[in-house]
Amino acid sequence: MDSLLCDELIQEIFQKLPSPSSTAVSLVSKRWLRLHRTSKTALSLRLCDSSVSSLSSLLSHYPFLSSLSILSADSSAVPTATLSTQVIWKIRRFCTNLQSLRLLAGPVSLSSLISLSSVCTHLASLSINISRPLNFRWVVNFPSLKSLSISVSSGEGFEIELNSDDWEWESADLAIQNLCLSGLRAGDWGAGWLWRSCKNLRQLQLHSCETVGDGGSFSSFVECLPSLHEVELRTCRSIADGVLMKLADNCRNLTSLLVYDGGSREGLLRFLNDPRTELQSLDLRLPLDLNNQHLTAIAANLRGLSSLWLQSCCLVTGDGLKAIGLALGPCLKELALINCDVVARESGLLATMGQSLKQLKTLNLSYNETLLDKDFSSMIISCSSITELNLRGCKGLTGASILATWRSCKNLEAIDIVQCPRIQASALELCVLNLPRLRQLKVEDDRVSDIVGSSVSRRFVDIVV
């Protein structure tokens, strides 16, 4: 049979195989190994200094790569610029068809980026580390770039300079739609040109940033805001207030907002109280900044919200969440109350919310360790449309909760009960045998009985640990 199949047909078969099987076929013969390599379009590697010398021979076996990810193998060591320079030289030689490159093996120099752009002309996604002082004008050398992720990892920045030539450079018309910047520090200067050049930006992520790199102001930053649809702010306490206020004033197309670990009560409240805000997805992890005022503003102004994720909300009460349920019940499809002690602290809260959330499809109550069966069951009986349920880390739940789930949620497709030690194997059997649409079960191996194993095998249910 092997001799009857041409190379092209075998390669096409390889491309349709799931990942575990595709690794096994390379062991059949030298021919299959060669065809397996030439059929691969994506590759992920972890490198150390000693393995760079063998990178050339490895990449030479994969001539049709369109996606390449290279990380540093030693997470405790600080990757050097020399390592990334050597890697880029080898990428230029063997990977000319790349469309996506993730290179986190040391800061990349300006000269290396320019040399890379001369060969990888179709690069649409780039993720790299760079050093200070900041310079983003090399981006114009990648005309096809749609997604850019930059982490500032080392070096010293410049304070605002009166003689800076940043404003003397005419802004470009970049095609970038997704932009992620990480590690900007107070005093960093040089991102103003990038903000003025990203007029087509759709998604913006700022991670661990103390500034927007705009010389201490937001004058250039606001120029990229009108086209934005999604914004993420992670650990950006010092600028969160300013960013949220600028979003409220300049962003009319925003549909998704995420704010984690560092925010501003005032800035967030002003944003949420803007009647022109038309968010569809809101994700907040602000343990010491989120309170009932914000929940009331969400209920009053975000009537089109379809997805709400709240994590570690220490200061909110049941009144705020009940207002959310009443106001957003007709449209809310996803709700997450992760590690929110109010869920178990106020008896009857989940039951009241469940009566309003008839359209809910996804429910995430993970890591509410003191949540009891009676509270969960009183909610789930009202939410019969749920297809995805996450109970990970709910250590107080037992098989009674699973019993209530399969009786009420006949359309359930995925359930996560990892770290729920009181839910025994017998309850899992009920879940698997009585939920005809179940396609994914997340649970520890030692709780999967023979009955569960044989049933999920026949029905093609994925068990994920």
C-alpha positions in Angstrom: 0.0 0.0 0.0 2.8 2.4 0.8 4.3 2.0 -2.6 1.0 2.7 -4.3 0.6 6.1 -2.6 2.3 9.1 -4.1 4.2 11.6 -1.9 1.6 14.3 -2.3 -1.3 12.1 -1.2 0.6 10.9 1.9 1.4 14.5 2.8 -2.2 15.5 2.5 -3.2 12.6 4.8 -0.5 13.7 7.3 -1.9 17.2 7.4 -5.4 16.0 8.4 -4.1 13.8 11.3 -4.5 15.1 14.9 -1.2 16.0 16.6 -0.5 12.8 18.7 -1.0 10.6 15.6 1.2 12.8 13.3 4.1 12.3 15.6 3.8 8.5 15.5 3.7 8.3 11.7 7.2 9.8 11.5 8.5 6.6 13.1 7.2 4.2 10.4 10.0 4.7 7.8 12.5 7.2 6.5 10.2 8.1 3.7 7.4 8.9 6.1 9.7 10.9 8.3 10.8 13.0 5.3 7.2 13.5 4.1 6.0 14.2 7.6 8.6 17.0 7.9 7.9 18.5 4.6 4.1 18.5 5.3 4.5 20.4 8.5 3.7 24.1 8.3 4.0 24.9 12.1 6.9 24.2 14.5 7.6 25.1 18.2 11.0 24.8 19.7 12.8 25.5 23.0 16.5 26.4 22.6 19.5 26.9 24.8 22.9 28.4 23.8 24.3 24.9 23.1 21.5 23.9 20.8 21.7 26.9 18.4 24.4 25.2 16.4 22.1 22.3 15.4 19.2 24.7 14.5 20.3 24.9 10.9 20.1 21.2 10.3 16.8 21.0 12.0 15.1 23.8 10.1 16.5 22.5 6.8 14.1 19.5 7.1 11.1 21.8 7.3 11.1 23.8 4.0 7.4 24.8 4.1 7.1 26.3 7.6 4.6 29.2 7.8 4.5 29.4 11.6 7.6 29.2 13.9 7.8 29.6 17.7 11.2 29.6 19.4 11.5 30.1 23.2 14.4 30.0 25.6 14.7 26.5 27.2 16.1 27.8 30.6 13.4 30.0 32.2 15.8 31.0 35.0 18.5 32.4 32.7 18.3 35.7 31.0 18.5 35.1 27.2 21.1 37.2 25.4 20.9 39.3 22.3 23.6 37.2 20.8 21.3 34.1 20.9 18.5 35.9 19.1 20.8 37.2 16.5 22.1 33.8 15.7 18.6 32.4 15.5 17.4 35.1 13.1 20.4 34.5 10.8 19.3 30.8 10.6 15.6 31.8 10.1 16.6 34.1 7.2 18.4 31.1 5.5 15.7 28.4 5.9 12.4 30.0 6.6 11.6 32.4 3.9 7.9 31.6 3.7 7.1 32.5 7.3 3.9 34.2 8.0 4.1 34.0 11.8 7.2 34.2 14.0 7.3 34.1 17.8 10.9 34.6 19.0 11.4 34.9 22.7 15.0 33.8 23.0 16.6 37.2 23.9 16.2 40.8 22.9 16.3 41.3 19.1 18.5 44.1 17.7 17.4 46.7 15.2 19.8 45.4 12.6 18.5 41.8 13.0 14.9 43.0 12.5 15.8 44.9 9.3 17.7 41.9 7.9 14.8 39.7 8.7 12.4 42.0 6.9 14.4 41.7 3.7 13.8 37.9 3.5 10.5 37.2 5.4 8.4 39.6 3.3 5.1 37.8 4.0 5.3 38.0 7.8 1.9 38.8 9.2 2.4 38.1 12.9 5.5 38.9 15.0 6.2 38.4 18.7 9.6 39.5 20.0 11.6 41.0 22.9 13.4 44.3 22.5 15.8 46.4 24.5 15.7 50.1 25.5 15.8 52.8 24.3 12.6 52.2 22.3 12.6 52.5 18.6 9.6 51.2 16.6 10.3 52.7 13.2 11.6 49.4 11.9 8.0 48.2 11.7 7.6 49.9 8.3 9.9 47.3 6.9 7.2 44.6 7.4 4.4 45.8 5.2 2.3 42.7 5.7 2.4 42.8 9.5 -1.1 42.5 11.0 -0.3 41.3 14.5 2.6 42.7 16.6 3.6 41.7 20.2 6.6 43.4 21.8 8.0 42.8 25.3 10.6 45.4 26.5 12.9 43.2 28.6 16.1 45.1 29.3 18.2 48.3 28.8 17.7 51.9 30.0 15.0 54.2 28.7 15.3 58.0 28.1 13.5 60.6 30.0 11.5 63.1 28.0 14.0 65.1 25.9 13.3 68.5 24.5 15.4 67.7 21.5 13.7 64.4 20.7 13.1 63.9 17.0 10.0 61.7 17.6 7.7 64.4 16.3 9.9 65.1 13.3 9.2 61.7 11.9 6.1 61.6 9.7 3.7 58.9 10.8 3.3 55.8 8.6 0.1 54.0 7.5 0.7 50.6 9.2 -1.5 47.6 8.5 -1.3 46.4 12.2 -4.6 45.4 13.6 -3.5 43.6 16.8 -0.9 45.2 19.1 0.5 44.0 22.4 3.1 46.0 24.4 4.6 44.6 27.6 7.0 46.1 30.2 6.9 49.8 29.4 8.5 51.7 32.3 8.1 55.2 33.5 10.5 57.3 31.5 10.3 55.2 28.4 9.9 57.4 25.3 9.4 56.4 21.7 6.0 54.8 21.3 4.4 58.0 20.1 5.3 57.4 16.4 3.7 53.9 16.7 0.4 55.2 18.1 0.2 57.8 15.4 0.9 55.1 12.7 -1.7 52.5 13.9 -4.8 54.0 12.5 -6.3 50.5 11.7 -5.8 49.0 15.2 -8.6 46.6 16.3 -7.1 45.0 19.4 -4.8 46.6 21.9 -3.1 44.8 24.9 -1.0 46.5 27.5 0.7 44.2 30.0 2.7 45.4 33.1 3.1 48.9 31.6 3.7 52.1 33.7 3.4 54.4 30.7 2.1 54.4 27.1 5.6 55.6 26.0 4.2 58.9 24.9 6.4 61.2 26.9 4.2 61.3 29.9 1.0 62.3 28.0 -1.6 60.6 26.0 -1.5 63.0 23.0 -0.3 60.5 20.5 -2.0 57.5 22.1 -5.5 58.8 21.5 -4.9 58.7 17.7 -5.1 54.9 17.6 -8.3 54.7 19.7 -11.2 55.4 17.3 -10.8 52.1 15.4 -10.4 49.9 18.5 -12.8 47.0 19.2 -10.9 45.1 22.0 -8.7 46.4 24.9 -6.8 44.5 27.5 -5.0 46.1 30.5 -3.1 43.7 32.7 -1.2 45.0 35.8 -1.2 48.6 34.5 -2.3 50.4 37.7 -0.4 53.6 37.0 -2.0 54.2 33.6 -5.3 52.4 33.9 -7.2 55.5 35.0 -5.9 57.6 32.0 -6.4 54.8 29.5 -10.0 54.2 30.6 -10.9 57.9 30.5 -9.4 58.2 27.0 -11.4 55.1 25.9 -14.6 56.7 27.2 -13.9 59.9 25.3 -12.5 58.5 22.0 -13.7 54.9 21.5 -17.1 54.4 20.0 -16.5 51.0 18.5 -15.2 49.1 21.6 -16.9 45.8 22.2 -14.6 44.0 24.6 -12.7 45.2 27.7 -10.4 43.3 30.1 -8.8 44.9 33.2 -6.7 42.7 35.5 -4.8 43.4 38.7 -4.6 47.1 38.9 -7.3 49.6 38.0 -9.0 52.8 39.1 -12.3 53.0 40.7 -12.9 56.4 39.3 -11.7 55.8 35.8 -13.6 52.5 35.5 -16.8 54.1 36.9 -16.6 56.9 34.4 -16.1 54.5 31.6 -19.0 52.3 32.7 -21.3 55.3 33.2 -20.8 56.5 29.6 -24.2 55.9 27.9 -22.5 55.6 24.6 -20.5 52.5 25.7 -21.7 49.4 23.8 -19.6 46.7 25.3 -20.5 43.1 24.5 -17.8 41.4 26.7 -16.4 42.6 30.0 -13.7 40.8 32.0 -12.6 42.2 35.4 -10.2 41.0 38.1 -10.0 43.9 40.5 -10.2 42.6 44.0 -9.7 45.9 45.8 -11.2 48.3 43.2 -14.5 46.7 42.0 -17.6 47.5 44.2 -21.3 47.7 43.9 -21.2 51.1 42.2 -19.5 49.5 39.2 -22.0 46.6 39.1 -24.9 49.1 39.2 -23.3 51.1 36.4 -23.0 47.8 34.3 -26.6 47.0 35.0 -27.8 50.5 34.0 -25.7 51.1 30.9 -24.4 47.9 29.4 -27.7 46.3 28.4 -26.2 44.7 25.3 -23.5 42.8 27.3 -23.4 39.1 26.4 -20.3 38.0 28.3 -19.4 39.1 31.9 -16.4 37.6 33.8 -15.7 38.7 37.4 -12.7 37.3 39.3 -11.9 37.7 43.0 -14.5 40.3 43.7 -14.0 40.9 47.4 -16.0 44.1 47.8 -19.2 43.4 45.9 -22.4 42.1 47.6 -25.4 40.1 46.5 -27.4 43.2 45.7 -24.9 44.2 43.0 -25.0 40.8 41.4 -28.8 40.6 41.6 -29.0 43.9 39.8 -26.8 42.4 37.1 -29.0 39.4 36.7 -32.2 41.4 36.4 -30.8 43.9 33.9 -28.8 41.6 31.7 -30.9 38.4 31.9 -32.4 38.6 28.4 -29.0 39.0 26.7 -26.3 37.5 28.9 -24.8 34.3 27.4 -21.6 33.9 29.4 -21.2 34.5 33.2 -18.1 33.8 35.3 -17.9 34.4 39.0 -14.5 33.0 39.8 -13.2 32.9 43.3 -15.9 35.3 44.5 -16.7 34.6 48.1 -20.1 36.4 47.9 -21.3 33.4 45.9 -21.2 31.2 49.0 -21.5 34.0 51.6 -25.0 35.0 50.6 -27.4 32.1 50.6 -30.0 32.3 47.8 -27.9 34.6 45.6 -27.3 32.0 42.9 -31.0 30.9 42.9 -32.2 34.5 42.4 -29.7 35.1 39.6 -30.5 31.8 37.9 -34.2 32.7 37.6 -33.2 35.7 35.5 -30.5 34.1 33.3 -32.6 31.9 31.1 -30.4 32.4 28.1 -27.1 31.5 29.7 -24.9 29.2 27.7 -21.6 29.3 29.6 -21.3 29.3 33.4 -18.0 29.5 35.3 -18.0 29.2 39.1 -14.5 27.9 39.4 -12.4 28.1 42.6 -15.4 28.9 44.9 -14.2 26.4 47.4 -17.0 26.9 49.9 -19.8 26.7 47.4 -22.4 24.1 48.5 -24.7 21.7 46.6 -27.9 23.4 47.6 -26.8 26.8 46.3 -25.4 25.5 43.0 -28.4 23.2 42.4 -30.9 26.0 43.0 -29.3 28.0 40.2 -28.7 25.2 37.7 -32.3 24.0 37.6 -33.2 27.4 36.1 -30.4 27.5 33.6 -31.4 24.7 31.3 -29.7 26.2 28.2 -26.1 25.9 29.5 -23.7 24.1 27.2 -20.4 24.8 29.1 -19.9 24.4 32.8 -16.7 25.1 34.8 -16.7 23.9 38.5 -12.9 23.5 38.8 -11.7 23.9 42.4 -15.2 23.8 43.9 -14.2 21.5 46.7 -17.5 21.6 48.5 -19.6 20.2 45.7 -20.6 16.5 45.6 -22.3 14.2 43.2 -25.6 15.8 44.1 -24.5 18.8 42.0 -23.7 16.6 39.0 -27.1 14.9 39.4 -28.9 18.3 39.3 -26.8 19.2 36.3 -27.6 16.3 34.0 -31.3 16.5 35.0 -31.5 20.2 34.0 -28.9 20.7 31.3 -29.5 18.1 28.6 -27.6 20.2 26.1 -24.3 20.3 28.1 -21.3 19.8 25.8 -18.3 20.5 28.2 -17.8 20.2 31.9 -14.7 20.9 34.1 -14.7 19.2 37.5 -10.9 19.1 38.2 -10.0 19.6 41.8 -13.5 18.6 43.0 -12.5 15.7 45.2 -16.0 15.0 46.6 -17.5 14.3 43.2 -16.9 10.5 42.9 -16.6 8.2 39.9 -20.3 7.1 40.2 -21.4 10.7 39.7 -19.2 10.9 36.6 -20.9 7.8 35.2 -24.3 9.4 35.5 -23.0 12.5 33.8 -21.4 10.7 30.9 -24.3 8.2 30.4 -27.1 10.8 30.6 -25.7 13.7 28.6 -26.0 12.8 24.9 -24.2 16.0 23.6 -21.2 15.8 26.0 -18.0 16.3 24.0 -15.4 17.3 26.6 -14.9 16.2 30.2 -12.1 17.7 32.3 -11.2 15.5 35.3 -8.3 13.7 36.9 -7.3 10.3 35.5 -7.8 8.5 38.9 -11.5 9.3 38.9 -12.2 7.9 35.4 -13.8 4.4 35.9 -13.9 1.7 33.2 -17.5 2.5 32.5 -16.7 6.2 31.9 -13.7 5.3 29.8 -15.5 2.9 27.5 -18.5 5.3 27.2 -16.4 8.4 26.2 -14.4 6.2 23.8 -17.6 5.1 21.9 -19.0 8.7 21.8 -15.7 10.5 21.0 -15.7 12.5 24.2 -12.4 14.1 25.0 -11.1 13.6 28.5 -8.7 16.4 29.5 -6.7 16.4 32.7 
